Amino acid sequence: MTRLSVEMLAADPVEPITSAGHAQLGIAVLLGIAVIVLLITKFKLHAFLSLTIGSLALGAFAGAPLDKVITSFTSGLGSTVAGVGVLIALGAILGKMLADSGGADQIVDTILAKATRRSMPWMMVLIASVIGLPLFFEVGIVLLIPVVLMVAKRGNYSLMRIGIPALAGLSVMHGLVPPHPGPLVAIDAVDANLGVTLALGVLIAIPTVIIAGPVFSKYAARWVDVPAPDRMIPQRASEQLDKRPGFGATLATILLPVVLMLLKALVDIVVDDPENVVQRTFDVIGNPLIALLVSVIVGIFTLLRPAGFGKDRLTGLVEKGLAPIAGILLIVGAGGGFKQTLIDSGVGQMILEISKDWSIPALLLAWLIAVAIRLATGSATVATVSAAGLVAPLAADMSTTHAALLVLAIGAGSLFFSHVNDAGFWLVKEYFGLNVGQTIKTWSVMETIISVVAGALVLLLSLVI
């Protein structure tokens, strides 16, 4: 939040939609989240419907007029989708181009061809991290798991020794690095600088993924020694292509939006003059919407043309790429509606006032709130958007770097201990042919390591920058 907007907020505070006291608001929050948890876990209701009903329940428990609750929810949904919807769509298109053109397989095959037996887990982390940049977690799993299974089977590797590093790379990118939906929503909620958040996210992601990936995989392979299930090794679609895009061109296309956003952040720091032509230029080309759009356009020539895609196939690819994100967009939007209901009810201000008397740091508070919601709902995205709405007022007087660290604290907390109420848990279980206990010993523990290590690094960085 800029200094100007903070001053405006202080001069003209927004009137809450309810006059409830702190105790009633606190109970309303707990009951609202409980409704969401119950609907998702007990009644297996879709997260979009659960968040919508939970938002209305929160307003009702807080004693707010229903018409104002509806207005808060719909305005929050609309502003959230407006803020991140196009970015999610562009990311989905780029991911689909990467998968269908064979570009992802080209990166995988090139890196694996140069890997030794000792370096293979590290190569899997590198592959998953690079591939995971523009892809949603579920898409990344579907894309990479066949590769993991083939490498494990053909090279006679422990499945966990290869699989855990790949999963760690995907999960860290998903929770900490924009342009993934969770970090984008949190950045929008706390008004953090995207470039700074991206740079700090990458800085934290590197040691986190090393510890949770190659290092932890040694122990996971001892705890759970299972072979790669033959039934889950499908034929790779890209083998049916006449030609695949080159390794260099594919890698450059994936990294292009990240480079453009980082350049914008660097220029903003070095030049620090909003009226400067150079800074204004990079503010445009480093805008996430422009950066992703440029990458998609470049991908048409670097990914699709070499693979023989014509105009008709391009249209079909875009349609197929957008279809799976409808549910994600609705969940993210409803999460934004829930966040706005929290804010308009005065919950954010309540937390701001109460936390002044606590000795607990704001970053740790954000991490703990995200952890609690993640454990309850099983959804990293729901945990991120809900926690961001609750702690957003804490960012008002933070520096640019600490606001970015607040986003990363939320992202780290949202990954804590995936268990049976998380769709990712069952996806990993089925693909790897594990039972519930084995999945907890490997996947769930890995997610917890990511959350704790990243959270600790966020707190450490907050002391030195």
RODO-2510 file (C-alpha; in nm, 4 decimals, decimal comma):
residues 465
     n   res          X          Y          Z
     1     m     0,0000     0,0000     0,0000
     2     t     0,1455     0,3368    -0,0967
     3     r     0,2022     0,6167     0,1561
     4     l    -0,0689     0,8223    -0,0145
     5     s    -0,3261     0,5461     0,0122
     6     v    -0,2391     0,4888     0,3787
     7     e    -0,2878     0,8592     0,4520
     8     m    -0,6199     0,8561     0,2666
     9     l    -0,7296     0,5508     0,4619
    10     a    -0,6400     0,7149     0,7892
    11     a    -0,8175     1,0379     0,6949
    12     d    -1,1274     0,8698     0,5615
    13     p    -1,1660     0,5245     0,7191
    14     v    -1,4066     0,2826     0,5605
    15     e    -1,7158     0,2244     0,7735
    16     p    -1,7566    -0,1466     0,8590
    17     i    -2,0784    -0,3125     0,7461
    18     t    -2,1398    -0,4297     1,1036
    19     s    -2,1115    -0,2728     1,4479
    20     a    -2,0122    -0,6009     1,6142
    21     g    -1,7416    -0,5924     1,8803
    22     h    -1,4144    -0,7794     1,8685
    23     a    -1,5509    -1,0856     2,0487
    24     q    -1,8445    -1,1278     1,8104
    25     l    -1,6230    -1,0680     1,5074
    26     g    -1,3716    -1,3244     1,6295
    27     i    -1,6473    -1,5830     1,6797
    28     a    -1,7934    -1,4940     1,3384
    29     v    -1,4563    -1,5583     1,1703
    30     l    -1,4162    -1,8956     1,3421
    31     l    -1,7715    -1,9996     1,2545
    32     g    -1,7380    -1,8751     0,8948
    33     i    -1,4174    -2,0734     0,8436
    34     a    -1,5784    -2,3725     1,0189
    35     v    -1,8670    -2,3609     0,7695
    36     i    -1,6182    -2,3611     0,4794
    37     v    -1,4191    -2,6495     0,6312
    38     l    -1,7331    -2,8541     0,7024
    39     l    -1,8724    -2,8062     0,3525
    40     i    -1,5421    -2,8976     0,1850
    41     t    -1,4472    -3,1929     0,4057
    42     k    -1,7768    -3,3417     0,5258
    43     f    -2,0142    -3,2663     0,2407
    44     k    -1,7488    -3,2640    -0,0371
    45     l    -1,8874    -2,9393    -0,1753
    46     h    -1,6803    -2,7544    -0,4330
    47     a    -1,4532    -2,4877    -0,2808
    48     f    -1,6257    -2,2138    -0,4838
    49     l    -1,9666    -2,2921    -0,3341
    50     s    -1,8163    -2,3473     0,0106
    51     l    -1,6424    -2,0088     0,0086
    52     t    -1,9565    -1,8364    -0,1154
    53     i    -2,1743    -1,9886     0,1569
    54     g    -1,9012    -1,9332     0,4178
    55     s    -1,8812    -1,5643     0,3279
    56     l    -2,2564    -1,5224     0,3730
    57     a    -2,2393    -1,7146     0,7008
    58     l    -1,9550    -1,4949     0,8252
    59     g    -2,1566    -1,1804     0,7561
    60     a    -2,4654    -1,3252     0,9238
    61     f    -2,2721    -1,4315     1,2361
    62     a    -2,1173    -1,0833     1,2507
    63     g    -2,4653    -0,9264     1,2425
    64     a    -2,4169    -0,7496     0,9088
    65     p    -2,7126    -0,6753     0,6772
    66     l    -2,7332    -0,9486     0,4128
    67     d    -2,7491    -0,7039     0,1222
    68     k    -2,4212    -0,5425     0,2324
    69     v    -2,2593    -0,8841     0,2750
    70     i    -2,3600    -0,9761    -0,0797
    71     t    -2,2179    -0,6474    -0,2093
    72     s    -1,8896    -0,7055    -0,0245
    73     f    -1,8596    -1,0601    -0,1561
    74     t    -1,9370    -0,9754    -0,5186
    75     s    -1,7094    -0,6689    -0,5208
    76     g    -1,4269    -0,8758    -0,3743
    77     l    -1,4842    -1,1528    -0,6263
    78     g    -1,4882    -0,9044    -0,9136
    79     s    -1,1765    -0,7141    -0,8075
    80     t    -0,9810    -1,0345    -0,7458
    81     v    -1,0658    -1,1834    -1,0849
    82     a    -0,9936    -0,8468    -1,2465
    83     g    -0,6558    -0,8383    -1,0749
    84     v    -0,5324    -1,1910    -1,1427
    85     g    -0,7806    -1,3569    -1,3805
    86     v    -0,6060    -1,2554    -1,7033
    87     l    -0,2687    -1,3550    -1,5582
    88     i    -0,3977    -1,6999    -1,4647
    89     a    -0,5449    -1,7390    -1,8140
    90     l    -0,2195    -1,6371    -1,9862
    91     g    -0,0218    -1,8704    -1,7615
    92     a    -0,2564    -2,1567    -1,8499
    93     i    -0,2172    -2,0890    -2,2222
    94     l     0,1622    -2,0794    -2,1931
    95     g     0,1598    -2,4041    -1,9959
    96     k    -0,0579    -2,5741    -2,2575
    97     m     0,1707    -2,4527    -2,5371
    98     l     0,4691    -2,5870    -2,3476
    99     a     0,3088    -2,9287    -2,2975
   100     d     0,1473    -2,9848    -2,6380
   101     s     0,4404    -2,8598    -2,8467
   102     g     0,6784    -3,1027    -2,6793
   103     g     0,8848    -2,8158    -2,5390
   104     a     0,8555    -2,9485    -2,1849
   105     d     0,9716    -3,2918    -2,2953
   106     q     1,2600    -3,1324    -2,4828
   107     i     1,3839    -2,9666    -2,1639
   108     v     1,3386    -3,2870    -1,9668
   109     d     1,5192    -3,5056    -2,2214
   110     t     1,8066    -3,2611    -2,2688
   111     i     1,8772    -3,2300    -1,8973
   112     l     1,8348    -3,6008    -1,8249
   113     a     2,0755    -3,6924    -2,1055
   114     k     2,3490    -3,5055    -1,9208
   115     a     2,2680    -3,6303    -1,5714
   116     t     2,4720    -3,8858    -1,3787
   117     r     2,3266    -4,1238    -1,1229
   118     r     2,4412    -3,9045    -0,8353
   119     s     2,3123    -3,5827    -0,9918
   120     m     1,9743    -3,7221    -1,1021
   121     p     1,7743    -3,5983    -0,7966
   122     w     1,9222    -3,2518    -0,8491
   123     m     1,8303    -3,2654    -1,2155
   124     m     1,4729    -3,3536    -1,1235
   125     v     1,4548    -3,0470    -0,8964
   126     l     1,5872    -2,8297    -1,1772
   127     i     1,3434    -2,9730    -1,4311
   128     a     1,0415    -2,9391    -1,2011
   129     s     1,1341    -2,5847    -1,0980
   130     v     1,1789    -2,4649    -1,4568
   131     i     0,8729    -2,6461    -1,5899
   132     g     0,6725    -2,5415    -1,2831
   133     l     0,7212    -2,1681    -1,3385
   134     p     0,4311    -2,1209    -1,5848
   135     l     0,2274    -2,4300    -1,4872
   136     f    -0,0337    -2,4906    -1,2208
   137     f     0,0651    -2,7571    -0,9693
   138     e    -0,1853    -3,0152    -1,0910
   139     v    -0,0823    -2,9611    -1,4559
   140     g     0,2836    -2,9895    -1,3581
   141     i     0,2212    -3,3195    -1,1816
   142     v     0,0376    -3,4640    -1,4824
   143     l     0,3216    -3,3486    -1,7079
   144     l     0,6158    -3,4602    -1,4947
   145     i     0,4995    -3,7789    -1,3231
   146     p     0,5354    -3,9925    -1,6411
   147     v     0,8923    -3,8638    -1,6693
   148     v     0,9609    -3,9433    -1,3029
   149     l     0,8232    -4,2946    -1,3420
   150     m     1,0205    -4,3617    -1,6615
   151     v     1,3463    -4,2351    -1,5118
   152     a     1,2936    -4,4428    -1,1965
   153     k     1,2124    -4,7586    -1,3923
   154     r     1,4716    -4,7342    -1,6713
   155     g     1,7516    -4,6208    -1,4420
   156     n     1,6552    -4,8553    -1,1568
   157     y     1,6219    -4,5628    -0,9133
   158     s     1,4199    -4,5494    -0,5950
   159     l     1,0880    -4,3874    -0,6878
   160     m     1,1028    -4,1556    -0,3867
   161     r     1,4626    -4,0534    -0,4629
   162     i     1,3456    -3,9208    -0,7999
   163     g     0,9843    -3,8278    -0,7236
   164     i     1,0277    -3,6197    -0,4070
   165     p     1,2692    -3,3688    -0,5691
   166     a     1,0296    -3,3244    -0,8630
   167     l     0,7316    -3,2709    -0,6305
   168     a     0,9331    -3,0289    -0,4161
   169     g     1,0266    -2,8200    -0,7196
   170     l     0,6641    -2,7961    -0,8305
   171     s     0,5277    -2,7235    -0,4830
   172     v     0,7779    -2,4493    -0,3994
   173     m     0,7071    -2,2717    -0,7284
   174     h     0,3333    -2,3039    -0,6608
   175     g     0,3471    -2,1528    -0,3134
   176     l     0,6182    -1,8894    -0,3358
   177     v     0,6760    -1,7675    -0,6893
   178     p     0,4437    -1,5531    -0,9029
   179     p     0,2751    -1,5810    -1,1530
   180     h     0,1086    -1,8701    -0,9681
   181     p    -0,2454    -1,7842    -0,8491
   182     g    -0,1790    -1,7989    -0,4733
   183     p     0,1140    -1,5541    -0,4632
   184     l    -0,0608    -1,3250    -0,7139
   185     v    -0,3738    -1,3029    -0,4983
   186     a    -0,1671    -1,2363    -0,1853
   187     i     0,0351    -0,9674    -0,3676
   188     d    -0,2891    -0,8026    -0,4769
   189     a    -0,4418    -0,8249    -0,1277
   190     v    -0,1514    -0,6666     0,0602
   191     d    -0,0535    -0,4359    -0,2273
   192     a     0,3008    -0,5747    -0,2421
   193     n     0,5497    -0,5103    -0,5220
   194     l     0,5376    -0,8042    -0,7622
   195     g     0,8982    -0,7734    -0,8802
   196     v     1,0393    -0,7580    -0,5273
   197     t     0,8174    -1,0493    -0,4203
   198     l     0,9339    -1,2507    -0,7217
   199     a     1,3015    -1,1808    -0,6480
   200     l     1,2711    -1,2652    -0,2767
   201     g     1,0541    -1,5661    -0,3597
   202     v     1,3228    -1,7115    -0,5864
   203     l     1,5880    -1,6370    -0,3208
   204     i     1,3901    -1,8282    -0,0578
   205     a     1,2824    -2,1019    -0,2989
   206     i     1,6381    -2,2170    -0,3815
   207     p     1,7500    -2,3364    -0,0338
   208     t     1,3963    -2,4518     0,0473
   209     v     1,3716    -2,6793    -0,2554
   210     i     1,7215    -2,8196    -0,1927
   211     i     1,6356    -2,9217     0,1642
   212     a     1,2852    -3,0524     0,0860
   213     g     1,3933    -3,2166    -0,2432
   214     p     1,7300    -3,3926    -0,2831
   215     v     1,8189    -3,3861     0,0881
   216     f     1,4859    -3,5142     0,2232
   217     s     1,4481    -3,7652    -0,0620
   218     k     1,7350    -3,9699     0,0867
   219     y     1,5274    -4,0333     0,3991
   220     a     1,1984    -4,0702     0,2123
   221     a     1,3550    -4,3426    -0,0037
   222     r     1,4512    -4,5348     0,3125
   223     w     1,1099    -4,4957     0,4743
   224     v     0,9103    -4,5877     0,1642
   225     d     1,0799    -4,8188    -0,0856
   226     v     0,8307    -4,8814    -0,3660
   227     p     0,8815    -4,9507    -0,7377
   228     a     0,7373    -4,7309    -1,0116
   229     p     0,3871    -4,8646    -1,0939
   230     d     0,3796    -4,9880    -1,4557
   231     r     0,0126    -4,8978    -1,4987
   232     m     0,0895    -4,5281    -1,4539
   233     i     0,3524    -4,4987    -1,7292
   234     p     0,1651    -4,3666    -2,0359
   235     q     0,3006    -4,2911    -2,3793
   236     r     0,4317    -3,9378    -2,4026
   237     a     0,2238    -3,7265    -2,6372
   238     s     0,5223    -3,5383    -2,7754
   239     e     0,6673    -3,8558    -2,9283
   240     q     0,3905    -3,8290    -3,1873
   241     l     0,5166    -3,4885    -3,3053
   242     d     0,7257    -3,4596    -3,6211
   243     k     0,9517    -3,2046    -3,4596
   244     r     0,9955    -3,0489    -3,1197
   245     p     1,1083    -2,6931    -3,0363
   246     g     1,4726    -2,6462    -2,9432
   247     f     1,5964    -2,6562    -2,5841
   248     g     1,7306    -2,2997    -2,5838
   249     a     1,4199    -2,1503    -2,7432
   250     t     1,1907    -2,3361    -2,5020
   251     l     1,3878    -2,2348    -2,1932
   252     a     1,4029    -1,8712    -2,3089
   253     t     1,0258    -1,8654    -2,3630
   254     i     0,9552    -2,0025    -2,0136
   255     l     1,1926    -1,7620    -1,8412
   256     l     1,0990    -1,4536    -2,0480
   257     p     0,8137    -1,3266    -1,8223
   258     v     1,0220    -1,3839    -1,5093
   259     v     1,3170    -1,1921    -1,6579
   260     l     1,0942    -0,9020    -1,7665
   261     m     0,9351    -0,8728    -1,4207
   262     l     1,2736    -0,8902    -1,2465
   263     l     1,4155    -0,6240    -1,4805
   264     k     1,1255    -0,3945    -1,3903
   265     a     1,1990    -0,4423    -1,0192
   266     l     1,5709    -0,3749    -1,0756
   267     v     1,5063    -0,0580    -1,2775
   268     d     1,2596     0,0663    -1,0142
   269     i     1,5304     0,0295    -0,7484
   270     v     1,8186     0,1759    -0,9531
   271     v     1,6372     0,4648    -1,1233
   272     d     1,3718     0,5367    -0,8566
   273     d     1,2055     0,8125    -1,0599
   274     p     0,8459     0,7481    -1,1746
   275     e     0,8785     1,0219    -1,4387
   276     n     1,1939     0,8742    -1,5933
   277     v     1,1376     0,7399    -1,9480
   278     v     1,3433     0,4260    -1,8858
   279     q     1,1551     0,3408    -1,5680
   280     r     0,8174     0,4077    -1,7296
   281     t     0,9140     0,1822    -2,0210
   282     f     1,0123    -0,1035    -1,7931
   283     d     0,7004    -0,0455    -1,5817
   284     v     0,5047    -0,1360    -1,8949
   285     i     0,7072    -0,4296    -2,0290
   286     g     0,7611    -0,5653    -1,6764
   287     n     0,3920    -0,5521    -1,5909
   288     p     0,2919    -0,9164    -1,5337
   289     l     0,0088    -0,8951    -1,7880
   290     i     0,2403    -0,7634    -2,0614
   291     a     0,5239    -0,9973    -1,9604
   292     l     0,3030    -1,3072    -1,9851
   293     l     0,1307    -1,1840    -2,3006
   294     v     0,4676    -1,1256    -2,4690
   295     s     0,5790    -1,4748    -2,3651
   296     v     0,2628    -1,6305    -2,5119
   297     i     0,3102    -1,4430    -2,8412
   298     v     0,6782    -1,5398    -2,8547
   299     g     0,5789    -1,8991    -2,7754
   300     i     0,3677    -1,9141    -3,0908
   301     f     0,6884    -1,8764    -3,2924
   302     t     0,9346    -2,0594    -3,0658
   303     l     0,7148    -2,3486    -2,9487
   304     l     0,4197    -2,4043    -3,1818
   305     r     0,5661    -2,3245    -3,5243
   306     p     0,8568    -2,5738    -3,4897
   307     a     0,6077    -2,8407    -3,3759
   308     g     0,3999    -2,7870    -3,6909
   309     f     0,0990    -2,6152    -3,5316
   310     g    -0,1180    -2,4241    -3,7794
   311     k    -0,3756    -2,1530    -3,7121
   312     d    -0,6578    -2,4008    -3,6537
   313     r    -0,4594    -2,6005    -3,3982
   314     l    -0,3603    -2,2796    -3,2200
   315     t    -0,7255    -2,1880    -3,1608
   316     g    -0,8021    -2,5336    -3,0270
   317     l    -0,4957    -2,5293    -2,8015
   318     v    -0,5978    -2,1993    -2,6416
   319     e    -0,9510    -2,3271    -2,5800
   320     k    -0,8212    -2,6480    -2,4209
   321     g    -0,5735    -2,4516    -2,2111
   322     l    -0,8404    -2,2206    -2,0738
   323     a    -1,1018    -2,4874    -1,9974
   324     p    -0,9317    -2,6440    -1,6906
   325     i    -0,8786    -2,3089    -1,5151
   326     a    -1,2496    -2,2249    -1,4852
   327     g    -1,2646    -2,3937    -1,1453
   328     i    -0,9408    -2,2289    -1,0317
   329     l    -1,0645    -1,8845    -1,1344
   330     l    -1,3916    -1,9353    -0,9469
   331     i    -1,2133    -2,0555    -0,6325
   332     v    -0,9685    -1,7653    -0,6443
   333     g    -1,2545    -1,5218    -0,7075
   334     a    -1,4659    -1,6610    -0,4239
   335     g    -1,1596    -1,6465    -0,2005
   336     g    -1,1324    -1,2780    -0,2898
   337     g    -1,4998    -1,2359    -0,2028
   338     f    -1,4427    -1,4017     0,1344
   339     k    -1,1398    -1,1773     0,1904
   340     q    -1,3445    -0,8635     0,1131
   341     t    -1,6226    -0,9774     0,3466
   342     l    -1,3606    -1,0156     0,6217
   343     i    -1,2257    -0,6674     0,5537
   344     d    -1,5646    -0,4946     0,5251
   345     s    -1,6840    -0,6608     0,8443
   346     g    -1,3932    -0,4996     1,0246
   347     v    -1,2044    -0,8236     1,0919
   348     g    -0,8831    -0,6962     0,9353
   349     q    -0,8911    -0,3818     1,1475
   350     m    -0,9677    -0,5943     1,4540
   351     i    -0,6583    -0,8079     1,3946
   352     l    -0,4539    -0,4927     1,3400
   353     e    -0,5692    -0,3486     1,6720
   354     i    -0,5319    -0,6712     1,8696
   355     s    -0,1917    -0,7606     1,7234
   356     k    -0,0457    -0,4294     1,8475
   357     d    -0,0590    -0,5737     2,2002
   358     w     0,0970    -0,9053     2,0977
   359     s     0,4668    -0,9809     2,0959
   360     i     0,4250    -1,2131     1,7968
   361     p     0,5781    -1,0736     1,4734
   362     a     0,3363    -0,9926     1,1907
   363     l     0,5147    -1,2330     0,9532
   364     l     0,4846    -1,5219     1,1998
   365     l     0,1180    -1,4358     1,2578
   366     a     0,0545    -1,4482     0,8829
   367     w     0,2293    -1,7860     0,8584
   368     l     0,0314    -1,9319     1,1486
   369     i    -0,3036    -1,8130     1,0107
   370     a    -0,2244    -1,9651     0,6699
   371     v    -0,1172    -2,2914     0,8378
   372     a    -0,4433    -2,3135     1,0330
   373     i    -0,6597    -2,2568     0,7256
   374     r    -0,4492    -2,4983     0,5161
   375     l    -0,4879    -2,7749     0,7759
   376     a    -0,8609    -2,7107     0,7996
   377     t    -0,9528    -2,6767     0,4307
   378     g    -0,6752    -2,8700     0,2550
   379     s    -0,6474    -2,6013    -0,0113
   380     a    -0,3293    -2,3938    -0,0438
   381     t    -0,5169    -2,1400    -0,2560
   382     v    -0,8006    -2,1016    -0,0037
   383     a    -0,5438    -2,0690     0,2763
   384     t    -0,3541    -1,8022     0,0836
   385     v    -0,6491    -1,5829    -0,0126
   386     s    -0,8136    -1,6098     0,3310
   387     a    -0,4943    -1,5400     0,5248
   388     a    -0,4076    -1,2505     0,2927
   389     g    -0,7452    -1,0902     0,3630
   390     l    -0,7015    -1,1291     0,7376
   391     v    -0,3505    -0,9829     0,7612
   392     a    -0,3676    -0,7250     0,4799
   393     p    -0,4025    -0,4282     0,7228
   394     l    -0,0701    -0,5258     0,8811
   395     a     0,1056    -0,4342     0,5549
   396     a    -0,0082    -0,0716     0,5657
   397     d     0,3002     0,0555     0,7467
   398     m     0,5471    -0,2012     0,6119
   399     s     0,8361    -0,1309     0,3787
   400     t     0,8301    -0,2682     0,0240
   401     t     1,0528    -0,5625     0,1146
   402     h     0,8598    -0,6522     0,4297
   403     a     0,5272    -0,6401     0,2433
   404     a     0,6792    -0,8861    -0,0062
   405     l     0,7976    -1,1041     0,2830
   406     l     0,4423    -1,0950     0,4256
   407     v     0,3191    -1,2458     0,0963
   408     l     0,5880    -1,5156     0,1139
   409     a     0,5060    -1,5937     0,4789
   410     i     0,1456    -1,6536     0,3755
   411     g     0,2578    -1,8677     0,0807
   412     a     0,4866    -2,0746     0,3031
   413     g     0,2121    -2,1339     0,5587
   414     s    -0,0338    -2,2371     0,2875
   415     l     0,1818    -2,5432     0,2033
   416     f     0,1932    -2,6911     0,5554
   417     f     0,1200    -3,0655     0,5951
   418     s    -0,1002    -3,1690     0,3043
   419     h    -0,3258    -3,4530     0,4192
   420     v    -0,6461    -3,6341     0,3286
   421     n    -0,8549    -3,3203     0,2660
   422     d    -0,6139    -3,2010    -0,0070
   423     a    -0,6675    -3,3048    -0,3692
   424     g    -0,2898    -3,2981    -0,4226
   425     f    -0,2519    -3,5681    -0,1549
   426     w    -0,4680    -3,8128    -0,3474
   427     l    -0,3114    -3,7161    -0,6813
   428     v     0,0357    -3,8059    -0,5522
   429     k    -0,0928    -4,1212    -0,3806
   430     e    -0,2528    -4,2600    -0,6957
   431     y     0,0244    -4,1657    -0,9382
   432     f     0,2960    -4,3182    -0,7183
   433     g     0,0907    -4,6211    -0,6174
   434     l     0,1220    -4,5503    -0,2429
   435     n    -0,1074    -4,6188     0,0493
   436     v    -0,2247    -4,3414     0,2830
   437     g     0,0483    -4,4018     0,5410
   438     q     0,3243    -4,3988     0,2800
   439     t     0,1879    -4,0781     0,1279
   440     i     0,1949    -3,9073     0,4694
   441     k     0,5545    -4,0241     0,5341
   442     t     0,6720    -3,8795     0,2030
   443     w     0,4484    -3,6166     0,0441
   444     s     0,2960    -3,4736     0,3643
   445     v     0,6305    -3,4531     0,5426
   446     m     0,7899    -3,2917     0,2347
   447     e     0,5194    -3,0233     0,2258
   448     t     0,5733    -2,9533     0,5964
   449     i     0,9490    -2,9180     0,5448
   450     i     0,8867    -2,6687     0,2634
   451     s     0,6502    -2,4669     0,4830
   452     v     0,8769    -2,4582     0,7893
   453     v     1,2024    -2,3921     0,6020
   454     a     1,0495    -2,1187     0,3843
   455     g     0,8783    -1,9616     0,6859
   456     a     1,2049    -1,9610     0,8822
   457     l     1,3913    -1,8038     0,5893
   458     v     1,1250    -1,5327     0,5615
   459     l     1,1695    -1,4457     0,9299
   460     l     1,5481    -1,4518     0,8920
   461     l     1,5404    -1,2213     0,5916
   462     s     1,3114    -0,9802     0,7752
   463     l     1,5888    -0,9273     1,0299
   464     v     1,8525    -0,8332     0,7733
   465     i     1,6670    -0,6358     0,5035
***
